Amino acid sequence: MLVIALFIILLGIIVTVPAFLFLLKPDSDWVRWIKKIPEDATLDDTDILGFRIIGLLNIGVGAALIVGSILKIFVW
């Protein structure tokens, strides 16, 4: 049971790290590579806002995975 909880914590970290990339630098080369956007294409404010919303949602999912697993380890 502990191994599964630790794996879920690792999964939460893997989800959260790219989410911070989407949130903090939505016009970076990595985000363009992940979303398959050409380098010469310009991004509108709506695109950047959409990337930030995706980042916030993924941070929430990652935080829920991490906190849920920590609670499962120590409380239940």
C-alpha angles and dihedrals in degrees: 000000000000092000091054091049091050090049090052090050089052090049090051090053091048090052095044100050097062088041090063088050090054091046102045103033109022093163097051126123092249093057090047089050093048093048092040094237116157117245094237094054116100120227121224124219089256091058092049091047089051091052090051092050089051088051093051093049092049092049088054092050092047092047091049091052093048097044093043092053093046090051090048091053099046107024108032 
